[in-house]
Amino acid sequence: MSFEIYVPTKSESEYIGEKLLEYNLSMKPLEQQEPFIEINRCVKNSEGEVIGGILAIAALWNILHIDTMWVKEECRGNRIASELLQNVEEYAKRLGCHLSYLETYDFQAKELYINNGYKIFGVLEDCPQAHKCYCLSKKL
């Protein structure tokens, strides 16, 4: 078999994702209404400025993935991140999610997640170089 590796077009990238989704669902049927349900939240101050937010997704089999969480530096320490996390987890539970997972670097918010009930299940060394990436999960 001969083949060539190249950068896919947008439609080719979507096709690849669709084929993997098709395969996954042939092995384990979907357990939620849609394959991917976005659960995003943001926090604004009284002037309407975005000072924090969380981007998450309920995926395939009622599994919550926290992709991104950020709080403006001068607003940290006011429980904003914990409230965002709790809000998304509660909504995900109402959707039927039973598990949450995320990744965070050693210079980010590992302790915040641990204080909110997450447990480390994996560590990537030198990711990025001279740092660690922690993989954490929590039963909802």
N, C-alpha and C positions, 0 to 999 in steps of 0.2 A: 504494500500500500504506500503510495506517495502522498505527501501532504505538505502544506505550507502554513506557517504561523504568521498572523498579521493582526493589526489593530482592527477590531470589528467596528462596523457602523453602529449607530444607535439602534436601528431595527435588528441588527444581528445580535447585539447585546441583549435586547429584550427577548429575542427568540431563545437565546441560551438560558436566560432566567426562566422563561416559560417552560422549556423542556425539563429543567431541573425540578420545577414545581410539579409538573405533570408526573415525573418519576416518583417524587416524594409522596404525592397523594395516592399513587398506585400501591405504595408500600404501607402507608398509614393514612386512612381517610381523614379528611378535614374534620376538626372538632368544633369549629366556630363558624359564624355566618359567612364571613369573608376570609380569604387567606391572610390578609394583612390589614389590621385596623390601627390607624394612627391614633395615638393618645398623647397629644402635645398640649402643654400649658405654658403660659408666661405670666410674669408678675410685673406690674407697673406701679410706680410711685404715684403720689398725689398730683404730680405735674404731667402724668401720662408717659413718662420715660420707662422703657423696658429695663428692669434691673435684674431680671433673672428669667430662667425658663428651663423646661425639660422636654426632650423629644424622645418619645417611646413608641413602641409598636407591640400590639398583641398579634402573635404570629402562629398560624397554622393549627397548632394543637393546644391552644390556650396557654401559651407561654409568653410572658411579658419580657421584652428586651428593652432596657434603658440604654438608649444610644448616646444621648448628650444631656448633660445638666451643667448649667452655668449660673452663677450669681455674681453680680458686679462686686468688685473687690471691697469697696467701702461699705457695702451692705451685708457682707458676710458676718456671721455671728448673731444673726437675728432670727434664726430658725427657718429662714426662707427655703433653703434646700430641703430640710426635713419635711416641711409642709408640702412642697412640690412633690416629693417622693411619695408621701402618704396619700396625697390626692390622686396621683396616677395609679398607685397600687390599689386603692379602694375602687376606683373606676374599673380597673382591670379585673378585680375580683367579681364585680357585678357582671362583667362580660363572661365570666367563667374561668379566668386565668387562675392557675394553681401554683405557678412557679415564676420567679423573676430572676433575671441574670443581667450582668453588666461587666464592663471592663473599666479599670481606672489605673492611672499611672501612680508611681510612688510619690510624685510631686503634686498630685491632685487630692482627692477627697476620700481616700481609703478608710480613714477612721470614721468619717461621717456615715459611710455605708455600714460599717461594722456596728456603730452605735444605733443604727436603724434595723438591726437584725440580720444583716447579710453575713455570709461566711465565705471565706476564701476557699476556692476549690482548685485553683491553679495559679502558677506564677510563671511569667515569661521573663527570663533573664536577658539583659542587654537589649531591652525594648523600651525606649531607644537606648543607644549605647550608654553604658554606665548607669542605667536605670532599670526599673522593673515595671511590668504591666501585671496587675492583679485581676484575676477573674473571680467574681463573687456571685453567689446566688442566695435566694431566700424563698422558702415555701410561703405562699400567700394564704 
